[in-house]
Every structure is written in C-alpha cells, then in structure tokens.
Amino acid sequence: MPEISDAKILIIATDGFEQSELEVPRDRLREAGARVDVATPRGTGIRGWDKTDWGREAEADMKIADARAGDYDALVIPGGALNPDKLRTDEAAMAVVRDFVSGGKVVAAICHGPWLLVEADALRGRSATSYKSIRTDVENAGANWVDEAVVTDNGIITSRNPGDLEAFTAKIVEEIREGRHGREAAAG
C-alpha cells in the first residue's frame, strides 16, 4: 500500500480541459508529496477552459504516447467538454486509459472525463457518476449512474463537476493507499 508521498500519478489532458479540474488535483497531490506528471498529445503545454472562456496554460511533462501505466499508481482525467471529447478519439490516450484499467490501477475521472471510461468500456456493471449532460452516455455504457459528489467502484473514481473537487482529490489519495485493485470485468 503506497503512501501518497511515494505515489506517481499521471494526468492526461489536452486543450480545453476545465481549469480547476486539472489544477486542483495536480496541485493538491503534489502538495501531499506525490509525483504528478501531465501528459498531452504533443508533449507541449495546453490551454485550459475557465468556466466560460479560455484560461491559463498548463505545462506538459511528456507526450501521452510516451506514458506507461506501469510507471504510475493512478491516472487522473480532468473534464471540460472539449478535453475528453478530443481525447476519446486519440488512440494513444485510449491505450493509456485501457492499460490503467486492465492493470487494476486507480483511475479517476471528473465531469466529462468519464467519456474516456465509456470509450474504454470500463463502466459496464459498475456504479459511476459524471457531469449531468453525459449521464445517458454513462448509463448506455452499462453503468449505474449515481448523483453523488464522488463514486468509487473497485478503484475507478468518478465525480460530477468542479464543486466535487475536494471529495474527488481526497478519494484519489484514499484509493492510492489501498493499492492495486484486482479488477475483473464487472457483471453486465
């Protein structure tokens, strides 16, 4: 069971990520002592979306294609409508998501971020939440959608929106401490 101060966490994102949904987990997890790497499609900085307009840039540490699930304890997927919509069609991003899921690693997605879990077929038979506008997508992917701040099902963490960031980040820390999850396909 790794302590958060020994953990390595990967965040994948691209232009249009919801500003707070990348920055809050990144900064809080770093403050707790975790190593947090941000991976982007090109390995360069990306620009956030701050509620109603373009926001600040986030620096990148690597290309998504160069990230390996085996090097990390957890994956964080920020939302914003643009970010996950672009990433769910990115082959390298989806390969990373599938590797984390199949490896039993902690996977945390907030807001529209669960779209990547839908694309990876990781929610079938599980409880999950999301931003309300993608509820039907999550349900159609076979999940039991729950309207709660944070929902965890065998190491897969989902949250609804920026108002849930405190609970979301705290749950990431808790799940990392639990360690790897033996994750079989959920019953559908």
C-alpha positions in Angstrom: 0.0 0.0 0.0 1.8 3.1 -1.2 1.7 6.3 0.7 0.7 9.4 -1.2 4.2 10.8 -0.7 5.6 7.8 -2.6 2.9 7.8 -5.4 3.4 8.6 -9.0 0.3 10.0 -10.7 -0.4 10.7 -14.4 -2.8 13.3 -15.6 -3.8 13.2 -19.3 -5.3 16.2 -20.9 -5.4 18.4 -24.0 -6.6 21.9 -24.9 -10.0 22.7 -23.4 -9.6 20.9 -20.1 -11.6 22.5 -17.3 -9.1 24.7 -15.5 -9.8 23.7 -11.9 -10.3 20.0 -12.7 -6.6 19.7 -13.8 -5.0 22.3 -11.4 -6.7 21.3 -8.1 -5.8 17.6 -8.2 -2.4 18.3 -9.7 -1.5 20.9 -7.1 -3.1 19.1 -4.1 -1.5 15.8 -4.9 1.9 17.5 -5.4 1.5 19.3 -2.0 0.9 15.9 -0.4 4.2 14.7 -1.8 3.1 12.7 -4.9 5.0 13.0 -8.2 2.4 14.2 -10.7 3.1 14.2 -14.4 0.9 15.9 -17.0 0.9 14.2 -20.4 -0.6 15.9 -23.5 -0.9 14.7 -27.1 2.1 16.7 -28.3 4.0 16.8 -25.1 3.6 20.6 -25.0 1.6 23.0 -22.9 -2.1 23.0 -23.2 -4.7 25.7 -22.6 -7.5 25.4 -20.1 -11.1 26.4 -20.2 -12.0 28.5 -17.2 -15.8 28.3 -16.7 -16.8 30.5 -19.7 -13.6 31.4 -21.6 -10.1 30.2 -22.3 -7.9 30.1 -19.2 -4.3 29.5 -18.3 -1.8 27.2 -19.9 -0.7 24.0 -18.1 2.8 22.8 -18.7 3.3 19.3 -20.0 5.9 16.8 -18.7 5.5 14.3 -21.6 3.6 13.0 -24.6 0.6 10.8 -23.8 2.1 8.2 -26.2 5.2 8.0 -24.0 3.3 7.4 -20.8 3.3 3.8 -19.4 0.8 2.7 -16.9 3.4 0.5 -15.2 5.3 3.7 -14.1 2.3 5.1 -12.2 0.0 4.3 -9.3 -3.0 6.3 -10.7 -4.5 8.1 -13.7 -6.5 11.3 -13.4 -8.7 12.5 -16.3 -10.0 16.1 -16.0 -13.2 17.2 -17.6 -14.4 20.1 -19.5 -16.4 19.2 -22.6 -13.6 19.8 -25.1 -10.8 17.9 -23.4 -12.4 14.4 -23.1 -14.2 14.7 -26.4 -10.9 15.2 -28.1 -9.0 12.5 -26.1 -11.6 9.8 -26.5 -10.7 9.8 -30.3 -7.0 9.8 -29.6 -5.6 6.3 -29.9 -2.6 6.9 -27.6 -4.8 8.4 -24.9 -7.3 5.5 -25.1 -4.4 2.9 -25.0 -3.2 4.6 -21.7 -6.7 4.5 -20.2 -7.2 0.8 -21.1 -3.8 -0.1 -19.7 -4.6 1.6 -16.4 -8.0 -0.1 -16.2 -6.7 -3.5 -17.1 -3.8 -3.2 -14.8 -6.0 -2.6 -11.7 -4.6 0.9 -11.3 -6.6 3.7 -9.7 -8.4 5.7 -12.4 -10.1 9.0 -11.5 -12.3 10.9 -14.0 -14.4 14.0 -13.3 -17.1 15.9 -15.1 -17.0 14.9 -18.8 -13.8 12.8 -18.1 -15.9 9.6 -17.8 -16.4 9.8 -21.5 -12.9 8.1 -21.8 -14.1 5.4 -19.5 -17.2 4.9 -21.6 -14.9 4.6 -24.7 -12.7 2.1 -22.9 -15.8 0.0 -21.9 -14.7 0.3 -18.3 -18.0 1.2 -16.7 -20.2 -1.8 -17.6 -21.8 -3.1 -14.4 -20.2 -0.5 -12.2 -21.5 2.5 -10.3 -20.3 5.8 -11.6 -21.2 9.5 -11.8 -20.4 12.3 -14.3 -21.5 15.7 -15.4 -25.3 15.5 -15.8 -25.2 16.1 -19.6 -23.4 12.8 -20.2 -25.5 10.8 -17.8 -27.2 9.0 -20.6 -23.8 8.1 -22.2 -22.6 6.6 -18.9 -25.8 4.7 -18.5 -25.8 3.4 -22.1 -22.2 2.2 -21.4 -23.8 -0.1 -18.7 -23.1 1.9 -15.6 -25.4 2.5 -12.7 -25.3 6.3 -12.7 -25.4 7.9 -9.2 -25.9 11.6 -8.4 -23.2 11.9 -5.7 -20.1 14.0 -5.3 -17.8 11.0 -5.7 -18.5 7.4 -6.6 -15.9 4.7 -6.4 -16.2 1.2 -7.8 -13.2 -1.0 -7.4 -10.6 1.7 -7.8 -12.5 3.6 -10.6 -13.3 7.1 -9.2 -15.8 9.4 -10.8 -17.1 12.9 -9.8 -19.7 15.3 -11.3 -18.2 18.8 -11.5 -15.7 21.3 -10.0 -17.8 21.6 -6.9 -16.8 18.0 -6.1 -13.0 18.5 -6.3 -12.3 18.3 -2.6 -14.0 14.9 -2.3 -12.6 13.8 -5.6 -9.0 14.5 -4.6 -9.4 13.0 -1.2 -10.7 9.8 -2.7 -7.7 9.6 -5.1 -5.4 9.7 -2.0 -7.5 7.0 -0.2 -7.6 4.7 -3.3 -3.9 5.0 -3.9 -3.3 4.0 -0.3 -5.4 0.9 -0.9 -3.1 -0.1 -3.8 -3.8 -2.1 -6.9 -7.3 -3.4 -7.5 -7.9 -6.9 -8.9 -10.3 -5.7 -11.5 -12.3 -8.3 -13.4 -14.9 -7.3 -15.9 -18.0 -6.1 -14.0 -21.1 -8.1 -14.4 -23.3 -6.6 -17.1 
